[in-house]
Amino acid sequence: MMTRIMRFPCLLLAGLLVGPLVFAQRQTTELSTDWRFVRRDVGAQAPVDAQWATVQVPHTWNAADAQNGLAADPGERDGYYRGAGWYERALPLPAMLTGKRVFVRFEAVSTVADVYVNGHHLGQHRGAFGAFCFEITPYVCAGGPNTLRVRADNSRFPDVAPLQGDFSMFGGVYRPVTVLVTDAVCLSPLDYGSPGVELRVDRLDTAQAELTVGVRLSSGLPVATPVEVEVAVADATGRVVVTQRQPVALAAAENTRVALRVVVPQPHRWQGRADPYLYAAQIRVLREGRVVDEMAQPLGLRTIAITQEQGVLLNGQPYPIHGVNRHQDRLDKGWALAPADHDEDFRLMVEMGVTAVRFAHYQQSEYVHQLCDRLGLLVWEEIPLVDRLSGLPQFAANARQQLTELILQNGNHPSVGFWGLFNELNAVWAEQPGPEPAALIAELRQYARQLDATRPLVAASWLREPSPLHTLPEWIAFNVYPGWYWGTPEDFQPLVAQLSDSLGGQRLGISEYGAGASVRQHQEGVLTPPASTGTRFHPEEWQTELHERLWAQMRGNPRLWGTFIWNMFDFAVDKRDEGDTPGRNDKGLVTYDRQTRKDAFYFYQANWTEAPMVYVVARRLTPRQQARTEVKVYSNCAEVELFLNGQSLGTVRPDAVRIARWPSVTLRAGENVVRAVARGAGREVADHVQWTLTPGPSLSP
């Protein structure tokens, strides 16, 4: 939690009373370069010497060791360094600060952060995923020199969620850091790191949208002062469609919240992937008629609900949840990602036809929320209550804090559709049992409803038997892995029926399903799951087969409100040792380096997109030892013709899950070219692969 939020009006006033009255609009400076870093707990007063490296923020010290497997560093409990590191850099500030206030804002630090300016301890933030902000006005000098120092610590803490999880916990200042310089009266950045503005759609129809705009004001003036708050809503062309002003009498050194009612005529709705239309809400603070602070927030006019009769409704209409899960790391970078990395991830999702993404199992970056707003992807947000809880009262307080940060920091994004309360609590693989979670989850549900009554509350469970945890969220979802960790893919439908019946027939979500796959490991002939998923053999073809058979049971299933594949991308779990790479969960549909789309990626693209496509399956299964084989082709076109070495093998219409099959094709010895041509709606698309048939040992173990 943020143990100290420093507000020093008395010290601040000394600066405000000197010199002429100054009106200053907000200045924002990102601190990305010229950081010095040492991966040791050196202390707040340690000199910066040759052991401190020069780094850029975002930064993590675990980019290599948290992805290379437990055995690579057996001296560390988790297989990678979890401890403290220190950062320092100079603070760039204007030469004049008269009448101004200064704040420093961190978008995220893993896991516990202590922040110092010019040797003064500003406070501590506990939690790896939410933003936080401190006022530093009393401690800085106009023009400098000023020094910012941060202690980051990604150790395990008994009072900070998550206590554990099936993913690596990268340490560091891994999201942007900014310095804000504002007027003495400003939109407060101190409200749990939020923008200080809350946008809520109270009523929406074809004639108008009725909004409540909550504005958090902060004054550092020594006397009461009248101000005005203005909200101007502009459409996507920049044309202002409505402006609302409200006078406010601010008391001396006061922080207060005001609410404005705003009506947008003839609203253009945010319609997800079909039409992610965005307005912009410009919020201004005026003193003596002059703007002293302002910011813009995204505004998407939409309603979201889950119903028993029709599943997810976006603006009152059924909306297909073709979902994936996403972790925020990638090869050799860990959590320290650049905007271009996020851009690539979400381009791949759109290419595959994704309509919804679950941020598992924590709040992700502000940039990806902006991407989802613009792309029309619905987001399932959740707090990191993973596997087990602590009985400490401080842990419950930390859970409330992280839920507050999640909702206040992200509630203005129209893409956010669901608030998630937990994932797999009291999991059987928890390192030690935790207390009964129902009481805390009930409290968090009530608290979330107070903060935001407009979005469904959901959660992900692994439990098969009835549990109070399944009725505490408004809508429950389940992590299920038939055909991978247990059973066969055909066990899915009976399990869904059983779980739904245990809840009186309520619709369920499937929050996770999938299988591991290496693009370097393959299996010919009759496909079977690995004897043990913890082994080194994760053939790509079984992942493909499993997704085909599971999606056939999911599509149109009236017992489900949405499904989310585990996972969109391979990700780091340093304690895992399976598949072709230690330290890797390989259930992604795209490899960890984002260079290879696995076969299952194209299966969903065929089912979830409309632009004509065709894809020959098992393209990496070469060389081959079996001359006779089935050829499968994915396509969303009306028909597909297959050619083997230039000779047509006939035309086939894809089935209900967009698979065209030629069950008995004979390859010749040596090189074979397999080409598929798909036709539909007056268009033709083609794909080809080259397979080699050669005698030798089987590719299967």
N, C-alpha and C positions, 0 to 999 in steps of 0.2 A: 504494500500500500504506500501511498504518498504520506510519509510520516510527518512532514513539515511543509506547509505551503506558506511561504514568507510574504507578507504584505507589510510594508513599512511606510505608512503615510507620513509619519512625523519626519523621518529622514528624507523622504521624497520631497516634502514641502519646502525644505530648505532650498532645494534647487528651483522649485517653482516660483518662489518669492523673489528671486534675483533676476533683474533684467526685465525687458518688456514682455508683455503677454505674447506667447508664441502658439500658433495653431499648427499641429504637425500631423499629417496623414501617416498611416502605417508604412514602415519600411521593413522589408523582409530580406535577410541575407542567409543563404545556405552555406553552412560550414562543411565543405566536402574535402578540401585539400589541406596539406600542411599539418596534419595531425602527427604527433609522436606517440608511439605505443610501446609498452613492454608487457610481456605475458608473465608477470610475477606480481605478487602482492607487496609492492614496494612502499606503500604508504603515501599520505597526502603531501608530505614535505620532501619526498625524495627528489634529488636533483635529476634533471634530464641529462643522461650521459650517452656514451656510445652504444650502450645496450638497448637504447630506445630506437626502434625503427621508425622511418617515415612511412605513413600509410594514408590511404584515402578512406573516407566514410561515405557510403556504407562499408563496414569492415567486420570480419569475424576471424578469430584466431583458430577456428576449427575447420577451415575450408578443406584441409587434407586429412587430418586425423579422425574426424567424425564420420568419414565415409569409407575408410579403408579396412574396417573389420576389427573385431575385438582383439584378435591375436596379434595385430600389428603393434599394439602397445599394451602388453599384458600387465604392466605396472599400474595402469589406470583402471579403476573399477568399471567404468563404462567403455573402456577401450580408447578413450580420447580425453584430453585435458578438460576437466570441469573444475574451475577455480576462478581466481581473480586476475584481471588485467587492468592496466591503467592507461588512460589517454590524456593528452594535453595539447592545447593549441592556443594561439593568441586570439583574442576577441576583437574583430574589427568594429569600431564604433565611430559615429560622427564626431567631429571636433566640437560641436555644440550639442549639449543635452538639456539645456535650460527648457523647462516646461515639458520634458519628455519622460517617458518611462521605458524601461528595457526589460525584455523577457528572453529566456532561452528555452526552446522547445525541442524535445526529443521524440521522434516518432516511435521508436522502440529501442530498448536496450535489454539484452539477455544476461541474467535474469533479474538480478537486483542491482540497482544503480545508485551510487552516491555522487552528488554533484557539488563541485567547489568552484567558486569564482574569487580570484585574488586571495586564496587561502581560506575563505569563509565557506563553511559547509551549509549549502542551501537546503538540503533535505535528501530524502531517500525515496525511491520508487521501487515497489516490489511487484514484479510481473514482467514477463518477457515480451508481451505482444501489444500492449496498449501505449498510446502516447501520453506524455506528461510534460508539464511546464512549470518553471519557477520564475518569479520576478527577481531581477538582479540589480535593479536601480540603485539601491543604497551602497552597493559594493563596487561599482565601476566608476572609472574616470573618463571624462570626455576626451576623445582623441587617444587615450591609452597611456602607457601600456596596460592591458588587461589580459588575464590568463584564465582559461577555462580548463578544469581538470575533472575527469570522470573515472570513478572506480566501477567497473562492470564485473559481475560475478555470476557465472552460470553453474555454480554448485547446486546440489540438491538442498532444498530448504523445506522443512516439515510444515511450514505455514503458507507456502506459495504453490499454487497449482500451475502446471501439472506435477504431481508427485512422481509419476512415471508415465511411460507411453512407448508405443512401438515406432519411435522415430528419434533421430538424434537431436539433441538440444544444443544448437550452435551458440557460442558465446560471443559477445561483443556489442559495439554500437553499430548495429547492422541495418538501420534505416536512417533517413536524413536527420540532420540537426540544423535548426534555424535560430537566428537571432531576430527578435521583433523589436522595433523601436516605434512607440506609439505616442499619441497625445496623452495628457494627464487623464482625459476621459476617453475610454475605449471600449470596444467589444471585448469582454474578458476572455483571455486565453487560459485562465486558471480554473475553469470549470471542468475538471477531470480531463484536461488536454483537448477538450472539444472546441469547435469553432465559436462557441458562445451563442450560437443561433440554432433553434430547433424549428423545423418545418413539418407541420402535420396537416394532412388532408382530412378535414372533418366531414365533408360532404362533396360528392362528385356526381354530376349528371350532365346531360348534353348542353344544358343552358349555362351552368356555371360550376366552378370549383370554389368551395369555401375552405379557407386555410386559417390555421392559427400559426402565427410566427412569434415564437418566444425568443426574446433578446436579453442576454445577460450583460448588463452594463457595469463598468468598474470605474470609480472616480478616485483620483489621488489628490484632489484639490482640498485645501484647508477649509473651504467654506462651501455651503450649499450653492448649487448652480443649476439654472434651468438649461435643459438640452432638448433636442428633438430627435426622435428615431424615425427614420424613413425606410420603407420597404418599396422597392420598385421591381416589378416582374416584367421581364422582357422575353419575347418569344424567340424561336430559333434563328430568326433573321436579325435579332437585336432590337426590334421594335418594342417599346415599352407599352404594355397593355393595361397596366394598372399601377397606381402609386398611392401609398397610404402613409400618412404622417401622424405621429402622436407625441405631444409634449410630455416631458418627464421632469419632475423636480428632484434632482439628485442631492441627497444629503452629503455632508463632508465625508470624504474617504469611505464612500458607501459602495457596496456591491449589491445590485438589485436586478430582479428579472421583471421585464415588462412583456405584455402580450398584445399583439396587434391582430385584428381580424382583417383578412384580405380576401377579396372576391375576384376571381379570374373569369371573365366572360368567355363563352363558347370554347371551353377547354379542348385542347388537342392532347389526347391521352398518350401516355407512355405505354406502348403495346408490346414490350418484350422484343424478341428477335424480329418480329414483323415490322415494327415501327418504334424504335427507341427515341421518341421525341422528347427533347429536353428544353424547358424554359431555364432562365437564370434568375435567381432572386438576388438582387443587390441590396444589401443592408447598410445604411449609413447612419452615423451619429453626427449631429450638427450642434455647434455652439455659436451663438450670436449669428446664426444664419450661414455659417461656414462649415463645410464638411471637415471633421477632424479624424474620423476613422471610417473605414468601409471595407466590406468584403463581399464576394459573390459566392453563392451556394447553388449546387445543381437542384433543379426542381422538376421532378417527373410526376405528372398527375395520373395517379392510378390507384386502384384498390386491389387488395390481395386477400384471398381466403382459401381455406380447405373445407370442402363439404363432403358429407357422407354420400350424397347422391351423385356428384359429378367430379370429385377430386379437387384439384387446384383450379381456382377461378382467378383469372387476371381480368380486371374490369368486368366482372360478372360473367365471363365466358370461359369455358374449359380451356386449360392451357397444358400442353404436353410437357412433362418434366423428363426430358432426356438429359440426365444428369451425370456428372463426373465428380470425383473428389480431387482436390489438389493440395499437395504440400508445397511449401514456399522455398524449396532448395533445388539446386542443380549442381552438376558435376564441377568440382574444383572451385566452387563459389559459395557453397553452403547457403545461408540465408542472406548473404550480402549481395543482393541482386540490383542490377541497373534497370531503368525503364525499358531498355531494349529487350532484356530478358523476359520481363512481364509481357511485352508486346508479342514476342514470339509464342509464348505459352498460349495466349488467348487467341492469336491467329489460328493456331492448331486446333483449339476447341471449336472455333467457328467453322473451320474447314471440315471438321468431323460432323457438325450439325448439332452440337451441344446447345441446350436451351437453359440449363441451370448448372451451378457449380457449388459444391459444398466445400467451404474453407475448413479443412480438417487439420488439426482440431483446435483452432485458435484464430484470433483476429489477424487478418493479413493487411497488406500495406494500403495506404490511402490511394496510391496510384492504381492498384488493381480494382478498387472500388470505382474509380473514375472510368476505367476501361469498361467495367461491367455496365455502368450507366449508359455509356455511349454505344456499346454493342448489343444491349438488350438482354443480357444474361441475368437470370434470377439467382440470387445468392442465398445460401444457407450459412449463416454466421453461427459460431458457437464458442462458448468459453471453454478453457482447457481443463474441465473436470473429467479426467481420463483415468479409467481403471479403478481408482480407489480414492477415498477421502481420508483426511486426518481428523481426529477428534478435537484438535486444538481450536479454541474459539477464534484464534488469530487466523486460522485457515478459512473458517466460515466468513470472516470479515474480508479476507483477500478474495474469496469467490464473489462476494457482493461488489467489491471494488472493481474486479475485472468485468463483471456483468455491466456495471454502471459505465465504465469506459467503452465497452463494446457498443452499447446502445447510444450513448450521447455522442460518441465520435463518429458513428456511422449511420445514425438514424435519418439523416437528410438524403441519403442515396436511394433513389427509387429502385435500384437493382436489388437492394436488400429485401428479401421476401420473408425470411423465417429467422427467428432467434432460437438457437440451440442451447439447451440447458446442461447436457452431459453426453458423454460417450462411454459405453460399456462399463459402467460403474460396478464395483465388486466382481471384476473379471476373474476367472479362475486362474489366470496366469499372473495375477498381481503378486509382487514379491512378498507382500505381507497383507493380511486382511485389514480392511478399514472398517470404520463404524457403519452402522446402518444409515444409508444416504437419504432416506425418504424425507426426514424432517428438514434437512437443508434444501433439498430440491423443492419442497412445497414452499419454503420461504422465498427461494429465488424466483419461483413462478409468480408469486404474488408481487414481488418487487419489480420484476420485469413488466408486469401488467401496469403498474403505477407509472413506470417510465415511458411505456409505449403500448397503447391498447390497439394498435392498428395492424399488427403482424401476428401470424400464428406462432405459437410456442411449440417447438418440436424437440426431440431427443433421439439418440441412437442407442439401442440396447443389444446385447448379445444373448440375454437370458431367454430360454425356451419355455420355461414354466411361468405361470401367472405371477406377477410381481406388482407391488404398489408403484414401482418405477414406471410401469407401462401406462398408468392412468394419471400420473402427475402432470406430464406435458399435455397440451391440448391434443396433439397428434404424435403418436409414437412411430418410430421406424426401427428396423432391425438390420444388423450386420450378419449376413448369412453367406456361407461358402460351401454349398453342396457341390461335390465334384472336385473339391480341392482339399479342404481340411477334413472332410467327412463325406460319405455317401456318394451319390451320383447326381448329375444335373436334374434328373427326373424326380429327385426328392424335394425339389423346390416347391412345386405347386401344393402337395399335401402339407408341407410345413406352413406355407402362407395361410392355407385354410385353417389349420390348427391354431395358429396364432391369432388370426382374425376371430375365430369362434370363441377363443378364450377371452376376448374383449367385446363379446356381444355382437360380433359381426362388423366391427369398426374397420374402416379402411386403414391400411398400413403403408408406411414408406419402406423402401429397401435402401438403406443408407450406405451399404457396402455389399458388393459381390464381385467375384473375379477369380483370377488364377495367375500364378507366376509364369513368366515366359522369358527365355533367353533367345535372342535372334541368332545365336551361334549354336544352339542345340536343337536337334530335330528328331522326328519319329516317323517312320514309314509304316504303311499298312494299317492294321487295326489300332486305333488310338485308345490309350488308357492313361489314367492319371498316374503320376509318380507314386511308387510304393510308399514313400514318405516325402512330404513337401519340404522337409528339412534337409533333403539330399542335394547333391550338386547338379542333378539332372532335372531341368525345367523346360521341356521341349515346347517350342512355340506353337506347334500344331495342336497340343492339348488345350492351351489357352484359347485358341481359335474355336475349337470344337465346343468347349464349355460355353463360351459366349453365344455361339449360335443356338445351342440347346436351351440356355437360360432365357435369352431374349424371346424365343418362340413362346415361352410360358408367361412372360411379363407383358408383352404388348397387348394392350386392350384388356388386361386383367381387371375386373371391376372391384377386386379386393384391395387394389393398390392405388395410392395417390401420387406416387412418384418413385423413381429409381435412380440410384447414383452408383456408377461404376467405381470400383476401387482398383486402379487409380488411373488418372489421366497420364501421369508420368512416373517412371521409376524414381525412387527416392532413397535417401540414406537412412539406414538403421544399423548403427555400427556393431550392435551385438548379434546381428544375423550372420549366418555362415551357410549359404545355400545358393543354388543356381550357379551361374558362371562367375559371380563376383562376390567376395566377402563384403559385408557391410552394406548390402543392398536389398531392398524390397523391390522385386522385379515384376510386380503385378501391373505396372503401367502399360498403357497402350502405345506409349512412346518411350524411347530409351532415355536414360538419365541425362545424356548429352544433347537430347532433342534432335539427334541426327537421323533416327530411324523410326518410322511409323510401323508398328507391328501389324500383322495381318488383321487382327481384330479391330484395329482402327478403321480399316476400310469396310469391314462388315457393318459397323455402325454408320459410317458415311453413306453406305448404300441404303440403310434403313431410315436415316434421319435427314437426308438432304434431297433436294429436287433437281439440282443441276445435273445433267446426264454424266454418269461415271461408270467405269468398268474396271475390274481389278482381278487378276489371276492370282489365286490363293497358293500358299506354300512355295513362293518364289525362291526362298532361300534354302529349300530342301534339295540340295544338290552338292555333290554327286549322289545318285540314287543307285540302289541295288535291285529294286523290283521293277521289271519291265512293265507289268500291268498295274495300272493305277487309276484312281478316280481323279478327275480334274474338276475343281470347283472354281466358279467365277462369281464375284459379287457385282451386281449391277442394279440400278434403279430404273433401267430402261425396259421397254416392253419385251425385247428379245435379244438373245446373244448367240452369235455364231462362233464356233470354235474351229481353229485351224491348227493342224499338227504338221510341221515341216511343209507348210504351203498347201496342204490338202484339207478341205472342209470336212469336219466331223459332224456337221449338222447344226441346226438352230434349235435353241431351247428357250422356253419362257421361264424367267426366274420365279421361284416359289414365293410364298407369303412373307418370308424373311429375306427375300432378294438374293437367293442363291440359285444359280444355274449349275446343273450337275451333268457330267458325262461319266457314268459310273465305271466304265471299263475301257480305258485307253491304253494302247500298247506303244511303249517307247522303243525306239531302235537303239542299238549300241552306239555309244558316242554322243555327239551333240544333238539336241532336239530343241526346236523353236516352237513354243506354244503361243498362239496369238488369239485373242478374243476381240470380237467386234460387236459392239452393242448398238442397237438402233431403237429410236423412239422419238416421237414428236418431231419428226422431220430432221433429226440430228443423228450423227454417227460418232462414236468414240471408240478408241481401241487401246489395248494394253498387250504386252507380250513379255514372256520370260524365256530364259534359256536353261534347260536342264541337261545334265550329263548322266547317262546311264553307263555304269562301269561296275565290273565285279569287284568284290571286296567285302570286308566285315560290315555287319549291320551298323547303321547309325544309332540304333537304340542300344542302351547298355544291356 
